[in-house]
Amino acid sequence: MYGCPYTYPLTSKNISITEEAYKALQREKGKDESFTEAILRLTRKRGKLADCFGGWKMTDQEQAAIEDDLTKGWRRAKELISHEVP
């Protein structure tokens, strides 16, 4: 029996995402990029929100509140745009 010493087991996980999330990821994915590569690239860019504010020592609760406000704002902006664009 022959085994290649340079291989390693590949693991994968199945995740459930909404159709909207899938389409968003598909838009972000490069032409020759796998979904895994796209996810890793996108998440590598993202640090903690507190990292953007220099010396401000933001608590996790403050960060969560700001992210929540930003998410609501972007969701509302998308709703307004979708009603204006046919």
C-alpha positions in Angstrom: 0.0 0.0 0.0 1.4 3.4 -0.9 0.6 6.7 0.8 1.6 10.1 -0.2 3.5 11.8 2.7 2.6 15.3 1.4 -1.2 15.0 1.7 -3.3 16.0 4.6 -7.0 15.4 5.3 -9.2 18.2 4.0 -12.0 19.1 6.3 -15.2 21.0 5.5 -18.2 22.2 7.3 -21.7 22.8 5.9 -23.4 26.0 6.9 -26.8 27.4 6.2 -27.2 30.9 4.9 -30.1 32.8 3.4 -30.4 33.3 -0.3 -29.7 37.0 0.2 -26.4 36.2 2.0 -25.4 33.7 -0.7 -26.0 36.2 -3.4 -24.0 38.9 -1.5 -21.1 36.4 -1.1 -21.3 35.5 -4.7 -21.1 39.2 -5.7 -18.0 39.6 -3.5 -16.3 36.4 -4.8 -13.6 36.9 -7.4 -14.0 35.1 -10.8 -11.3 32.5 -10.1 -11.9 32.5 -6.3 -13.6 29.8 -4.3 -16.2 30.7 -1.7 -13.7 29.6 1.0 -11.1 31.9 -0.4 -13.6 34.8 -0.6 -14.8 34.3 3.0 -11.2 34.2 4.3 -10.2 37.3 2.3 -13.3 39.2 3.5 -12.9 38.2 7.1 -9.2 38.8 7.1 -9.8 42.5 6.3 -12.2 43.0 9.1 -10.7 43.8 12.5 -12.5 44.9 15.6 -14.4 48.2 15.1 -12.4 49.5 18.1 -9.2 49.2 16.1 -10.4 52.1 13.9 -10.6 54.5 16.8 -7.0 54.7 18.0 -6.8 55.4 21.7 -10.5 55.0 22.4 -10.9 51.9 24.6 -14.3 50.7 23.4 -16.1 48.0 25.4 -17.6 45.0 23.7 -21.0 46.4 24.5 -20.2 49.8 22.9 -18.9 48.0 19.8 -22.1 45.8 19.6 -24.3 48.9 19.9 -22.5 50.8 17.2 -22.5 47.8 14.8 -26.2 47.3 15.5 -26.9 50.9 14.6 -24.8 50.7 11.5 -26.6 47.5 10.4 -30.0 49.1 10.9 -28.9 52.2 9.0 -27.6 50.2 6.0 -30.7 48.0 6.0 -32.9 51.1 5.9 -30.8 52.7 3.2 -31.1 49.5 1.1 -34.8 49.5 1.6 -35.1 53.1 0.4 -32.9 52.4 -2.6 -34.8 49.3 -3.6 -38.0 51.3 -3.7 -36.5 53.9 -5.9 -34.7 51.6 -8.3 -36.9 49.4 -10.5 
